[in-house]
Amino acid sequence: SMVADAHPDGSTRGLLRASEDGTFPTAKALLQVARSVHNGGLLQGVVEVPSSGDISGALMTYMQTSEQVVSMISVGAVFAKDQLVEAGGYIVQLLPEVGRGPLMVMTERLRDFERVAELLQKGEGDPVHLASEILYGMPFSPVGDSSVRFGCNCSDERILASLASLSKADI
């Protein structure tokens, strides 16, 4: 199983758990996305992960079916033994007014960036560098920048509340 959690303040956390044999089964895997919206509501969507285990493909399917936004997505990670060394990716979303010409150029350009894990392994995953390469020759203006960091919302109170839900035998 893989669980990821991201918050608007930039804090993230995740858990990746393999089978006992060290593999990540992909048959009948599901991607479930839940997010809070500005009015306090919760949006949820579920899509099946392709049998190849392509998380990028599952994310694109989710965006198309649940959000109705055409998106090109590539995510990847680099591991050294059991340690995560680097992770990254991109999302390119099409604006409604995009013309056929720019769409064809962008589609062709993104073919060079389909496997973001290979770029990460080469040290080419810096967000500024990646954006400038993906959008090479196209005018663009960055509209925001925020850091992403590991963070946990644990506290003594939350741990005690969890323990209080267990029986003495389970504790």
C-alpha beads as a LAMMPS data file, in Angstrom:
LAMMPS data file: protein, C-alpha beads

171 atoms
170 bonds

1 atom types
1 bond types

-500.0 500.0 xlo xhi
-500.0 500.0 ylo yhi
-500.0 500.0 zlo zhi

Masses

1 110.0

Atoms # bond

1 1 1 0.000 0.000 0.000
2 1 1 1.035 3.570 -0.525
3 1 1 -0.451 6.486 1.374
4 1 1 0.467 10.130 0.902
5 1 1 -0.814 13.176 2.700
6 1 1 -0.216 16.811 1.704
7 1 1 -1.333 19.996 3.423
8 1 1 -1.622 23.588 2.140
9 1 1 1.277 24.681 4.369
10 1 1 3.626 22.488 2.302
11 1 1 4.010 19.679 4.824
12 1 1 3.737 16.165 3.444
13 1 1 4.116 12.643 4.698
14 1 1 3.891 9.220 3.182
15 1 1 4.033 5.515 3.821
16 1 1 5.017 2.849 1.326
17 1 1 4.592 -0.766 2.332
18 1 1 5.621 -3.690 0.146
19 1 1 4.437 -7.277 0.302
20 1 1 6.384 -9.771 2.410
21 1 1 8.360 -10.731 -0.706
22 1 1 9.350 -7.076 -1.263
23 1 1 7.173 -6.520 -4.339
24 1 1 4.407 -4.022 -4.965
25 1 1 1.432 -5.877 -6.404
26 1 1 -0.430 -3.891 -9.038
27 1 1 -3.310 -6.217 -9.911
28 1 1 -6.601 -4.578 -8.963
29 1 1 -4.810 -1.634 -7.329
30 1 1 -6.888 1.490 -6.769
31 1 1 -5.933 5.143 -6.545
32 1 1 -8.197 7.068 -4.207
33 1 1 -7.902 10.828 -4.011
34 1 1 -9.627 12.915 -1.356
35 1 1 -9.255 16.644 -1.038
36 1 1 -10.840 19.439 0.922
37 1 1 -12.377 22.316 -0.993
38 1 1 -12.692 25.969 0.024
39 1 1 -16.233 25.576 1.402
40 1 1 -15.160 22.762 3.754
41 1 1 -16.549 19.988 1.561
42 1 1 -14.669 16.854 0.622
43 1 1 -14.189 15.645 -2.948
44 1 1 -13.278 12.002 -3.513
45 1 1 -12.459 10.024 -6.606
46 1 1 -11.325 6.443 -7.214
47 1 1 -9.691 5.040 -10.345
48 1 1 -8.038 1.711 -11.101
49 1 1 -4.261 1.787 -11.446
50 1 1 -3.166 0.279 -14.780
51 1 1 -1.815 -3.267 -14.416
52 1 1 1.634 -1.880 -15.274
53 1 1 1.561 -0.009 -11.954
54 1 1 1.820 3.348 -13.733
55 1 1 0.893 5.869 -11.034
56 1 1 1.274 8.747 -13.513
57 1 1 -1.327 7.128 -15.771
58 1 1 -3.672 6.604 -12.830
59 1 1 -3.327 10.264 -11.818
60 1 1 -4.077 11.409 -15.376
61 1 1 -7.150 9.159 -15.469
62 1 1 -8.298 10.576 -12.138
63 1 1 -7.892 14.165 -13.343
64 1 1 -9.809 13.435 -16.559
65 1 1 -12.684 11.491 -14.969
66 1 1 -13.081 13.162 -11.576
67 1 1 -11.923 16.719 -12.215
68 1 1 -12.700 16.895 -15.974
69 1 1 -9.328 18.553 -16.582
70 1 1 -7.010 17.257 -19.310
71 1 1 -3.647 16.888 -17.576
72 1 1 -0.277 15.456 -18.471
73 1 1 1.387 14.051 -15.354
74 1 1 4.635 12.273 -14.660
75 1 1 5.838 11.318 -11.190
76 1 1 8.820 9.272 -10.142
77 1 1 11.149 8.363 -7.331
78 1 1 14.734 7.219 -6.975
79 1 1 15.655 4.691 -4.284
80 1 1 19.070 3.568 -3.069
81 1 1 18.504 0.236 -1.348
82 1 1 15.514 0.924 0.923
83 1 1 16.024 4.693 1.160
84 1 1 14.173 7.293 -0.883
85 1 1 16.813 9.530 -2.440
86 1 1 14.690 11.856 -4.546
87 1 1 11.112 12.199 -5.750
88 1 1 9.464 14.615 -8.116
89 1 1 7.212 15.167 -11.040
90 1 1 5.051 17.618 -12.899
91 1 1 1.467 18.334 -13.880
92 1 1 0.710 20.251 -17.063
93 1 1 -2.923 21.267 -17.406
94 1 1 -4.444 22.699 -20.543
95 1 1 -6.305 25.979 -20.400
96 1 1 -9.622 26.051 -22.271
97 1 1 -8.384 28.635 -24.787
98 1 1 -5.352 26.621 -25.920
99 1 1 -5.224 26.327 -29.694
100 1 1 -4.504 23.215 -31.725
101 1 1 -0.981 24.361 -32.698
102 1 1 0.317 24.977 -29.153
103 1 1 -1.390 21.781 -28.005
104 1 1 0.482 19.731 -30.609
105 1 1 3.790 21.406 -29.707
106 1 1 3.252 20.780 -25.975
107 1 1 2.199 17.162 -26.558
108 1 1 5.354 16.525 -28.606
109 1 1 7.530 18.351 -26.069
110 1 1 6.212 16.282 -23.158
111 1 1 7.251 13.032 -24.857
112 1 1 10.825 13.892 -23.790
113 1 1 9.679 14.117 -20.162
114 1 1 7.432 11.049 -19.826
115 1 1 9.796 9.237 -17.471
116 1 1 10.595 11.766 -14.795
117 1 1 12.420 9.154 -12.669
118 1 1 15.158 9.015 -15.326
119 1 1 15.578 12.804 -15.052
120 1 1 15.738 12.536 -11.266
121 1 1 18.500 9.919 -11.524
122 1 1 20.505 12.311 -13.736
123 1 1 20.071 15.171 -11.247
124 1 1 17.745 17.057 -13.618
125 1 1 14.669 17.118 -11.358
126 1 1 15.012 20.632 -9.943
127 1 1 11.551 22.245 -10.375
128 1 1 12.870 25.484 -11.924
129 1 1 15.070 23.567 -14.367
130 1 1 12.302 21.097 -15.195
131 1 1 9.749 23.878 -15.866
132 1 1 12.166 25.805 -18.065
133 1 1 12.956 22.659 -20.076
134 1 1 9.331 21.540 -20.454
135 1 1 8.246 25.037 -21.477
136 1 1 11.330 25.794 -23.595
137 1 1 10.546 28.365 -26.259
138 1 1 7.121 29.141 -24.789
139 1 1 6.378 32.315 -22.858
140 1 1 5.413 31.607 -19.252
141 1 1 5.345 33.369 -15.900
142 1 1 5.725 31.539 -12.597
143 1 1 2.765 32.470 -10.397
144 1 1 3.907 30.935 -7.140
145 1 1 6.595 29.049 -5.324
146 1 1 6.305 27.055 -2.147
147 1 1 8.485 24.547 -0.413
148 1 1 7.550 20.937 0.242
149 1 1 8.865 19.264 3.374
150 1 1 8.236 16.194 5.461
151 1 1 5.925 16.973 8.313
152 1 1 3.814 15.116 10.798
153 1 1 0.774 16.391 12.662
154 1 1 1.400 14.036 15.578
155 1 1 1.135 15.266 19.147
156 1 1 1.095 13.776 22.621
157 1 1 -2.664 14.379 22.752
158 1 1 -3.304 12.529 19.466
159 1 1 -1.210 9.562 20.582
160 1 1 -3.011 9.406 23.934
161 1 1 -6.381 9.622 22.160
162 1 1 -5.384 6.689 19.922
163 1 1 -4.194 4.637 22.860
164 1 1 -7.427 5.404 24.742
165 1 1 -9.376 3.660 21.972
166 1 1 -7.523 0.370 22.609
167 1 1 -8.188 -2.196 25.299
168 1 1 -5.561 -2.817 27.985
169 1 1 -4.802 -6.209 26.408
170 1 1 -4.101 -4.554 23.028
171 1 1 -1.890 -1.901 24.585

Bonds

1 1 1 2
2 1 2 3
3 1 3 4
4 1 4 5
5 1 5 6
6 1 6 7
7 1 7 8
8 1 8 9
9 1 9 10
10 1 10 11
11 1 11 12
12 1 12 13
13 1 13 14
14 1 14 15
15 1 15 16
16 1 16 17
17 1 17 18
18 1 18 19
19 1 19 20
20 1 20 21
21 1 21 22
22 1 22 23
23 1 23 24
24 1 24 25
25 1 25 26
26 1 26 27
27 1 27 28
28 1 28 29
29 1 29 30
30 1 30 31
31 1 31 32
32 1 32 33
33 1 33 34
34 1 34 35
35 1 35 36
36 1 36 37
37 1 37 38
38 1 38 39
39 1 39 40
40 1 40 41
41 1 41 42
42 1 42 43
43 1 43 44
44 1 44 45
45 1 45 46
46 1 46 47
47 1 47 48
48 1 48 49
49 1 49 50
50 1 50 51
51 1 51 52
52 1 52 53
53 1 53 54
54 1 54 55
55 1 55 56
56 1 56 57
57 1 57 58
58 1 58 59
59 1 59 60
60 1 60 61
61 1 61 62
62 1 62 63
63 1 63 64
64 1 64 65
65 1 65 66
66 1 66 67
67 1 67 68
68 1 68 69
69 1 69 70
70 1 70 71
71 1 71 72
72 1 72 73
73 1 73 74
74 1 74 75
75 1 75 76
76 1 76 77
77 1 77 78
78 1 78 79
79 1 79 80
80 1 80 81
81 1 81 82
82 1 82 83
83 1 83 84
84 1 84 85
85 1 85 86
86 1 86 87
87 1 87 88
88 1 88 89
89 1 89 90
90 1 90 91
91 1 91 92
92 1 92 93
93 1 93 94
94 1 94 95
95 1 95 96
96 1 96 97
97 1 97 98
98 1 98 99
99 1 99 100
100 1 100 101
101 1 101 102
102 1 102 103
103 1 103 104
104 1 104 105
105 1 105 106
106 1 106 107
107 1 107 108
108 1 108 109
109 1 109 110
110 1 110 111
111 1 111 112
112 1 112 113
113 1 113 114
114 1 114 115
115 1 115 116
116 1 116 117
117 1 117 118
118 1 118 119
119 1 119 120
120 1 120 121
121 1 121 122
122 1 122 123
123 1 123 124
124 1 124 125
125 1 125 126
126 1 126 127
127 1 127 128
128 1 128 129
129 1 129 130
130 1 130 131
131 1 131 132
132 1 132 133
133 1 133 134
134 1 134 135
135 1 135 136
136 1 136 137
137 1 137 138
138 1 138 139
139 1 139 140
140 1 140 141
141 1 141 142
142 1 142 143
143 1 143 144
144 1 144 145
145 1 145 146
146 1 146 147
147 1 147 148
148 1 148 149
149 1 149 150
150 1 150 151
151 1 151 152
152 1 152 153
153 1 153 154
154 1 154 155
155 1 155 156
156 1 156 157
157 1 157 158
158 1 158 159
159 1 159 160
160 1 160 161
161 1 161 162
162 1 162 163
163 1 163 164
164 1 164 165
165 1 165 166
166 1 166 167
167 1 167 168
168 1 168 169
169 1 169 170
170 1 170 171
